[in-house]
Amino acid sequence: MRVHLVNPSHVSFGVGVITPRWLYVLASATPRSYGDPVLVDETLAPVNGAEIRAGDVVGIGIHSGNALRGYEVGRIARECGAHVIFGGIHTSLYPQEAFELGGASAVVKGDGDVVWASVLADCAKGAVQPVYEGGRIEPDQFLPARWDLMPPDSYMWASVQTVRGCPKHCSFCSVWRTDGQRPRQRASDVLLQEIVELRRMGFRFIALADDNFYPVTLEDLELAKRQVGQPRLSQLQDLREERFELMARLAELPPDTVFYTQITMEAAEDPEFLEAMRKARIRGALVGVESVTREGLKAIHKDFNSDGLSLVDRLRTFRQHGVHVLGSFIFGLPTDRPETFEATATLAAEADLTFAQFVMLTPFPGTVDFQRWEKSMESDSTRIAGFPLTRYWLIPQALRPKVYMSHPVMSDEEIRRRTQGVWDRFYSLQSIWKRSRCVKSLRSRLAFALISKLYRQMYANTGIATDSARGNRAVRWAQWLAKPCLRLFQGRPMPELQVPVGASEQVAWTSDKKDSTLVSL
Ligand code: SF4
């Protein structure tokens, strides 16, 4: 019985930007007695059905964006006679779909790290159960990934998760409902071991793939202090302390190691935290700006963000502490107006953002927005390829609408066109070249331009373009740009590197100081 794990994707680029962490974590959860699992990340290359044999186990992890392709893979595997097991956020929300459309033998709901071994044991006995409840595991149960199974020269960034869950409750986001609002933070020891393993292999760019790297804000602490008996205060202080401990230990890694994470804008109010990030070389952060207007932020339950001039100030604060911001904006909120697009493009330029993404409001399953939208669509009889709009992830990619929630003053096409216009403006060669001043040498500036264009091709043109010719062209461009970009991110392997013991210890790394950054972000 061989175990296959598949990360489905309807487009393959040959090179991936970030390692799909779940694939390597589940590989780690696979007992060695079954041999090394066969790992297929379809963002690199599509699955080969000829390698799947009767009696094998095929584990497929899906989110709503790749569910349709996942179901295709499931049916292929089932035809080969394999046990087909679905997991991932989408499966937890819609387990029945995997049986009806994906040829599932079983589904895993919740975290798979612990329950996966039981699933495999049942498959081996021929007694697979239809549903396995993985629940929400505790931080000390999170498994380190099997990075030794990663194909060489395939990914630009490695990924490590330091905390799961987010205390916020944004209406467009499912994280707080699926991963929970209690931050489950991993201990710095296990994190450092995994990060050092990756650095030994030559990864010097590592994404801290967290739901929210800043789970305790200064305001949270203030509120906890005001509570009678302060029941939550020490818990929050401990969480915060652990963040600082982790960052202090990251700071001891070889100086060319660079991290990137996701964080809420409130961190801009916390200079101590930003300073620790700078020392830890957390050089980039995705910050969910979402909307530049107060009404827009209220509409999505994100009024802890700033708007207007104070928003520009807050975003610039990150940069002043050496943290480059990838600002994420949403278009199509009911409060948006035609002039919102122009205002957002201007703000993105003024706020010293290094990268930006402009996404169209999409009701993601598992979110509050989705619930509301689903209710409002009860009387809508539209069907595309036999599916209602409220099951849009099942509609074939080419027929899928780009905008789902009707807007009070703009048509779907206007929102799409204006969104594409903002991407075009932010990623024009002139704007990219201006932003490339954030790195020093000409070579680094050229590298910055290359990466900006790759980002644009992978995430904008392939998603927003309406005509398939433009979409296909974008994929070909991305495939072409990906290889040279990969080389820019690779560092020299450091097989001798030891895990730093603690802030007070001698730094235990061996490094050629000339092996410094190509792209010194
Ligand atoms: S969008 Fe970010 S801050 Fe809001 S709930 Fe999701 S992870 Fe938390």
Residues whose N, C-alpha, C, O or C-beta is under 5 A from the ligand:
A	BS01	SF4	C166 K168 H169 C170 C173 V175 W176 D211 N212 T264
